Amino acid sequence: MPPRCRRLWAALVACAAAACSGNQGPPMRIVLAHATNADARCVVPMGATQPDEGLQGVNLGNGLTVATVRLTLRVHTAGEPDGTFACDRVLNVPRDVPSIRLPKGMAQTIDIYGEAFAPLQSGETAPRRVAVGSLLGVSLTASKLADLRLYPDERFRCSNSALHRPRAFHSATLLPNGKVLIVGGLTPTPDANEESFGAGAVFITSEAEVYDPVDGTFTPVIEDDAPVPRAYHNAAFVGTTPEGNYQLLLVGGATADATMAAFGINTGAAPGTRIVPFDTSGSFPNPLMTAAATAELMIYNPATNSATRGPFAGFTPGVYQGATALPDGLAVAGGIDWMNMPLQMTIPTVKRAEVSRALEAPRFVALATPRMGASMTALGDDSALVWGGQIAPADPAGELVTGLAAGGTVKVTPLTLATAPPTQFHTATLLPADSATPNRTLLVTGGFVETTMNNGQALQPPTPMQAVRILTVTPGGGVSSTGPVLSSYTYDAGCNMPTRYRAAGWESAVAVGRGRVLVTGGSPTVTGTCVDCEGGSDFRCATAQASMFTAPATLAPTTERMQIPRYGHTSTLMNDGNVLIVGGVTTAVENPRMLRDVEVYNPRPVVPLFDASSGRPDPDDPAAADLAKASQARAPGQPLSEPTLCGEL
């Protein structure tokens, strides 16, 4: 080992050699995550999986193949949730058989990271990293390790597990232990095995399940009580009990008896948007037994994978509310409330903004105008922007809400912007703060344009020229808007060019770090000659379009589109840096269904962000934090420790 690495080794982990030494550890299998099959499925019905690919000879595009895999091991001891670098090892493909030695002593769990690299090309200072995967929280007593699945950089691939129940318009909440809790949603029938989304009405489920990134599986949550079925709701982690249980607020959304039909596809005979609380399969719309759900506090026990729910008083029941999660609470705004079951043709709007912090009773203030399908985005600990969703398009485009901090007095300030399209069900994502200005900037994408019909009916997305907006909000309540710089996209109002940007509502957007926002899917234009559907041609159709916004103003298509067109899905940034994409509605290959298929997107760049001249650490290196503390770096694809420390004999 070079002298510099010896010094770094001692600085990082004094006993790393002891921790990683001993007999050769359990065998490993390293695979590349697979794509969908010809039927646009990640998993075939009844849970059979598609085979993952081996590493040898796989072409990942542009001639990229896997030559080496670097394994990095981090150990976790008591009171050290982030872990510490222990050792690494480079495997040559296909010559080396992967295995790794499990540490002994003070360690409680380990994390194993795998990075696949292409052969170094002439003129390159570092090899291209083509895929990344991890096994997090591995027990030291494991006799066999789960497959280490690598996901190609800047691409979508299938998860090898599926939801136990197909669902859309559910919630997905990242928990402190790195798992994701998925609650409720629309489902085709009360039968969890049924996926088909036909012309008849669909149902609402109360069932919850948890995604575990350690083995990539979904497990149903055990609940003995009768939790409220809900869809289109909002959920937020709000704290941990002294016993170690997780508290989640579930606010708003639609509810109905789980055995009763609750929503149907809009055939044009009912008021509202594309999926409505009517059965429109007959000759006239039939109101369904649907109501606005009351708030619940969900207590989830991670040790037993069980939960209880109880009423949480103070929030006004509402559907299609804007919401934003706060560090220890949840704020919501607007919505509609179906006062009767079956619902009446007249739907009252909720003209309130409400917030609860650290399980305090909700505080509220009246909005300046009723809104449904608005977005609400926290600008800081005390303020948030409510945008769009106005019932009358001429109403103010948004409202600045202040006083959200604990104990504050909630206030609203109307914001006007004449050029803003009046949309509902768009996305709004806060961009990183600029230290040179107190203003905050948001990326707003897609949605459906509000009209004056039927209490604000909205059926089609904005024009491509208006579908992406960058909003700047001042502390005093000023707002301005600019468009993005399109890269590799064209604005095509005639929907003829293959490189056109496809505007859509019910997209999903998630910040993935370094000023980037991943925007996926959505329900696109379905009108006249401009039909952006990918499979099908009615309101169940979706797009597989995926875009990456990079601050300050660039929007570009991702290297690959989503595996399955979908809308009504969720996107969750995981602790391993990948994005988990769950559920939704699709008509892929003319097969309308709600999805149990799950995808993973790896946002890391193929060219590592590494400066060989300065030795700046690659921020995507799993040892980056430890290296930065020691003012050191390791080059992409290169080892830091001696091979024997991580298992090679």
N, C-alpha and C positions, 0 to 999 in steps of 0.2 A: 504494500500500500504506500502511495506517495506520502512524504512527511506532512504536507498540508492536510491530507485526508486523515492522517493519524491524529493530528491535533483536533480537527473537527469532530472526529469520532469520539474522542475523549470529552469534548465539550458538550456533545449532544447526549450521549448515554454512556456513563462510566462503566456500566456493567453489561453493555450490549452483547459482548462476546459470550458471557455466561447465559444471557437471556435466550440467545438463538442457537446455542450449541447443543450437542447431544446427538442422539440417533436421528437418522433421516426421518422427516415427518410424514404425515399421511399424504397419499398421492393426490394430485390435482388434475382436473381436466379443464383446459382452456379452450373456449369456443367463441366463434363470432355469432352474434345475434342474427336471426334469420329475418327475411322479408315475408310478405304475405304470399299466400298461394294464389292460384288463378281465380279463385272465388272471392278474392279480396278479404281473406280472413287471416288473422294471426293464429287463431286456434280453430280447428274444425269443430262442429257441434259435438256435444257430449264430452268435451274437454280433451280430446286427443290433440297432441301438439305437432307442429311442423318441426322437422329436424334442424338443429343449429348446424352451422358449417364449421369444418375444421379450419385451421389457420393456413395450411399449406396450399399454395397455388390459387388462392382466392384473389380476384382482381377487384379492388374497391373503387375503380374508376380512374381514368387518366393514367393507367398502367401501375397504380399503387398496389403493391403486394406486401405481405408481412415477412420480414426477415428476422427480426428479433422481438422478444417480449421482455420488458423490465418489470420484475416483481418488487414491490416495496412493502415492507412490513412496519406497521406502527403498533405500539403496545399501549394499553390503557391500564393504569393503576388507580387505586382509590383516590378520588378527588382530582382526577386528571381527565376530564371528559374529551379534550381535544387529542389526547394521546401524544406519544413521542416517537420520533423516528428510531427504529431499531437496526434494520439492515436492509439490503437490497441485493438483487441478483439479476443477471441478464441471461436469458435463454436464447439459443439459436434454433430457429425453426427450419426443418422439423427434427434436428438432431437430438436436442436435449429433452429428456423426460421431466416434466414439471413436478416438483414437490417442494414443500417448505417446512422447515422445522418450527414447531410451536414453542414459544418461550416458556420458561418456568419461573418460579420465584414469586415476585410481587405483582406480576401482571394479572389482570382480571379477564380482559378480552383482547383480541387483536383485530386489526384491520389489514386486509391484504388488497393492494392495488396492482392492477395490471395495465401496462401501456405497450401497445404494439407499434413498432416503427418500421418504416420502409427502408430499403437499402439507401445509403447515402449516395447522392448523385453528384456528378461533377459540378463544381461551383457552389455547392451548398455548404454552409457552416455547421448545420445540424440536420440530422435525418428528419423526415416528415413523420409526425405521429399520426397514425391512421385509425386507431381505435383505443378505447379506454373502458375499463370495467373495475369493479371492486366487490369484495366480500367484507361487509362491515359487522363489527360486533361478534366475531367468531369466538366460540367457546374454546378454552384451552384443553378441554377434555374430548374434543372432536376426534373421532377415529376415521372419519371420512369428511372431506370438504365438499361443499356444493360446487357445481360447475362455476368457474369464473367466466362470466359472459362479458365479452368485449363489445362495445357499441361503437360503430364507426364515427369518427369525428365529423361534425356538421351534417349528420344524416339521421333519419328516422329508421328505427328497426323495431321488430315485435318483441314484446315481453313474452317469456315462455309460459306465463300463467295468465289466467283470465278471471274476470269478475265472476263471482258465484251467481250474480243476477245481472242481466243486461239493464242498463239505466242511462238516463239523460237528465240534465238539469238537476243534478245532485250537488252535494258539497264535498270537497276534499281538503282536509286540514292536516298540515304537517305537525306532528307531535314532537315534544322534546326528545324522545328516544329515537327519532329519525324515521318512525313509521308514519303512514298516512291513513287517517280515519275518513272513510267514505260513508256518507249518510244520505239515505232517502233517494228521491228522484222519480221521474216517470219510468214506468216499466210496461211492456206490452200487455201482460196479463198477470194475475196473481201467481201463475205458475212460473217459477224461476228459470225453467228450462226453455221457455218460449221467447224467441227473439223477433219474430215477424211483426212488422208495423204496417198493418193493412189499412183499409178505409174506415174501420170501426174505431171506437174510442179506446183510449189507453187508461192505465191505472196509476196510482201513486203508492210507493212502498215506504215502509218505515224502517226496513232492514238496513243494518250497517255492517261493514266489513273493513278489515285492516290490511293494508299492504305492508309487507315486511321486506326491506331491501336486503336483508341478510341472505335470504334464499329466493327472493322474488315471488313470493306466494301471497295469495289473498285468503284471509280466514274470516268467516262470519263472526260477528260480535255476539256474545251471549247476553240476552236481555230477557229477564223473567216477567217484567211488567208489560203493559200494552203501550208502547211508545206511539206518538202521533205520526202518522204518515205525512210526509211533506216533500214538496218539490219546489224549485225556484226560490229556495230559502237562502239564508246567509248563516254562516257558521264561523266562529272564531275561538281560538284557544285563549283562555282568560286567566289561567293560573293552575298551580299544583297544590293539592291539599297536604296537610302534615303527614298523611299516610302514603303519599306518593301517587295519588290518583290525579288524573288530568281533568280539568274543568273546561267544558265548551259551552258557549252560548249558541243556541239555535233559535234564530229569530225570523219570523215571517214565513212567507211562502204559502203555497196552496195545500190544502188537505182535503181528504175524503176517506171514507171507509175503504180499507185496502181491498175489499171484495167488490167495490162499486166503481164503475167507469167514471173518470174524472175529466179527461181532456180528449179532444179529437182534432184531426187535421182540418184546417179551414179550407173548405171547398169554394169559398166565395159567398156562401149563404149566411155566414154569421159575422157579427162585428168582432173586431179585435185583430190580432196579428196571426201568424201562421199556424200556431197551435192554440186552440181556444177551448174554454170550458163548456163546449157544446158537442153533441153528437151530430155531425153533419152528413152522416152516411145515408140518411133518408131524404125525403122530398122537402123537409123543412128542418131548421136547426132545433134540436131538443136540449134545453138547459140540463146540465148534469149536477149531481149532488156534490158540488165543490164549494169550499169556503176558504177564507183566510185563516192560517194557523196561528195559534197563540205561541208565545215564546216558551222555550224549555231550557233548563240547565241540565246538561248531560255530564255525568260523572263516569269517566272511563278508567277502569283498573287495568293497567298494562300487564300486571303479573298474571291475572286470570283471564284476560281478554274478555271482560264482562263490563256491562254498563247499566246504570240506572238513569232515568230521566224524571224530572219533576217540573211543575210549572214555575216560570219566572215572571212575576207580575210587573206591569208597568209599561211594556212595549205595546203599541197599538198594532193589532193584527193587520197585515198588509201583504199583498202579492206584488211582484215586480218592483221591489224596493231597491234603491241604491244603497250600498253598504261599504264600509271600510273597516278593516281590523286595526285596532290600536294595540300598543304593547300589553295592555292588561284590560282590554275591553272591546266594545263594538259600537259603531255608530251607524244608523240607518236613516234613510230619507225617502219620503213620498210613498208611492204604492197605491194599490186599489184594495178595497175591502168588499167582498161579497157578503152582504149582511144576511142573506137567507139561503136555505138549501131546499129545493134547487134554486140556483141564483136567478136573480131578476135581470131583465134586459138593461135596466138602468144600474150602472156600477158606480158607487160613490168613490171618490178619490181621497187618499190620505194626505192631508196638507200639514205634515209634521216632519221635523228632524229630531231624532232622539239618540241619546248616547248613554251607555252604562260603562263605568270604569271600576275595575276591581270588585265587581258584583254589587256595586251601589245601585239603588233604585234608579231607573232611567230618568234623566233630565231631558227636557224637550223645549222646542220653540216652533211656532208656526212658520212654515215656508211662505215665501211671498206669493207662490203660485202652486197649484196642484201639479204633481208630476208622477208619471209611472214609467218604469224602464229607464230611469235616469241612472247615471253613475255617481258614485261618491268616492272621492280619493283623498286620503289624508295628506296634507301638505307639511305637517309637522305634528307635534304632540297636541297642539291646541286648536288647529284649524283644518278644514277640509273643503274641497270644491265639489259641489253638486252640479252636474252638467246634463243638459238636455232633458228629455222626458216630459217636456211641457205639453199640456193637453191642447192648448191653443198655440199654434206655431208662432204667433206674434208675441207671446209672453217672453220675459227675459230668458236669455239662453242658459243662464246658470245662476247659482247663488253661492256666496262665500260664507261658510259656517265657522264661527269662532266660539271660544268658550268650551271646547271639548275636553280640556284638561280636568282632572279630578277636582270637583267642587266649583267649577266655573259656571258662569251664566251663559247659556247658549244663545247666540245671536246670529242673524242672517243678514247679508247684504246682497241685493239683486245685482247681477252682472249682465250687461247688454253687449251683444256682438252681432251686428246686423248680418254679417256674412256667414254666420254659423248655421249649418243645416240643422233643423229641429229633429234630432234623432232619438230613438230609444233602443235599448239593447246593444249599445256600442261598448267598446272597451276604453278605459282611461287609466294610463299607467304613469306614475310619477317618475321623472328622470332625475339623475343625480344632481345635487345642489351645486351651484357655482359660487365659490367663495367670494367672487367679485361683486355679487349682487344679492339683495334679499329676495328677489323674485324667484318663483318656482315654475318649472316647466313640466308639462304633461304631454304624452302622446295619446291622442284620441283616434280610434280607428273604427270604421264600419258603422253598423247599426241599421235601423230601418227609419225612413223619413216619416215624421208625423204629418198627418193631414187633419182637416177639420171634420172628418167623418167619424161617426160612432165613438164619440169621446176620445178622439185621438188615435184612430186606426192607422197602423203603419204596416205596410206590406212589402215595400221594395227598398233596397239599399240606396244610399246617395249615389250620385254620379261618381265615376272614378276620380274626377278632379277634386271632389270634396270629401272623399271617403277617408282620407288620412289628414289629420290636422295636428299641428304642434301649438299648444296653448301656453301662453306665458301669463302668469297671474301675479299681480303686485300685492304687497301686504295690505294696501288700502282698498283693494277691490277692483283694480283695473285689469282688463283682460284683452289680449291681442292674439291673433292667429296667423300662422304661416304654414305653407305646404312643405312637404319633405322634398329632398332631392332623390329622384328615382334612379336607381342603378339596375340596369338589365330589365326594367319594367317599362312598358309604354302605356300611356293613357289612350284608350280606344273605346270611345262611346258606342261604336257600332258593334263591338264584341266580335271582331273578325280576326284580330292578330293573335297568334299563339302566345306572344310575350306580354299580352295585356294584363293590367292589374285588375283582379276580380273583387269588386266591392261586395261585402257580405255583412249580415247581421249575425248575432250570436256566435261571434268569433271567441277565441280564448287568447288572452295575452298574459305574459309573465316576464318580469325582469330577470335576466340571467347574468347580471353583473357587468362591470366595466362599461356602463352606459348603453347596454344592449337590451332590446325587448323582442321576444319571440312571439309572433302573432300567427295563429294557426286556424285553418278551417273556416267554418261559417256557413250560413244559409245565403246563397248568392241571388243575383237577379233572375227572376222568372217572369219575363214579360216580353211580348212582341217577338222581334227577331233577336233580342239580346238575352239569351238564355245561357247562363254560366254554370248550369248544372253539370255534374260529373256522375252520370247514371241517373235515370229518372228525369222527370220534367215537371214535377209538382212541388208542393211546399215541404216535402220530405227530403228533397235533394240537397246535397252539400257539396262543398269544394274541398279538395286536398291542398289548396294553396297554403304555403308557409312562407313567411317573410321574417327577415331580421332587420330591425331598426337599430341603427348605431348613432348615438349622439355625436354631434348636435342635430343632424338633420338628414341622414341617409337611410333610405328604405330599399332593400334588395331581396330577391328571392333566396331562400336557403339553397344549398347545393342540391338537395333532393327534397321533393314534396313529401307530405305525409303519406304513410302507407295506405291509409283508408280515409276517403272524404268523410268529414263528420262535423256536426254542430251540436251545441248543448253539452259539450265535453268540458273537462277541467284539465288545467296544466299546472303542475306543482314542481317547483324547483327543489330537488332532493339535496340531502347533505353531501352526496357524492358529486354534486355539480351537474347531474343529468336532470332532464325534465320528464316527469311521469305524466302521460296523457291517457285519460281514463274516460270511457263511455262515450255517449253521444248518439246522434241519429245519422243514418246514412241510407243512400240508395245505390251503393256501389254494385256494379254489374247487374243493374236493374232489380236489385233485391232489397226492398225497403225493410230496414230492421233497426232496432236499438242495439247498441253495441255492448258486448262483454269483452271485446278485443281491446288490448292495452298496448300502447306504443311507448318507446323511450327515445328522446332526442338528446344527442350529445352535442352541446354548443361549443366545445373546444375547437380552436382552429387547427387545421392540419399542419400548418407551419407554426411550431411552438414560438411563443413570445419570449425569446431568449436572445440576449445580446452577448455574443461571444467576446467582444472587445472589452466590455465593462464587467462581465461576469454577473450581470443582473439575473437573479433567479427567474425561471419560467413560472409565472403565477399559477399555472395549472399543474405544476409538479406537486405530487402528494407530500413531498418533504419541504415545500417552499417555506413554510412558516419557521421550521427549525433552521433551515439554511440561512434565512434572513437574520435570525437572531445571532447566528455565528458569523455573519457577514461573509458567507460563502455561497457557492452555487455548484451544482453538478450539471453537466451538459445533457441535453435531451438524449435519451437512449443509452447513457453511460452510467456505470455503477459507481457507488461511493465506497462501499465496503468490500471486503474480501468475499469471494463466492461461498466459502465454507460456512460463513456466519449465517447465511440464509438457506442452507440445505444442500448445496452441491458437495458431493464427496470426491 
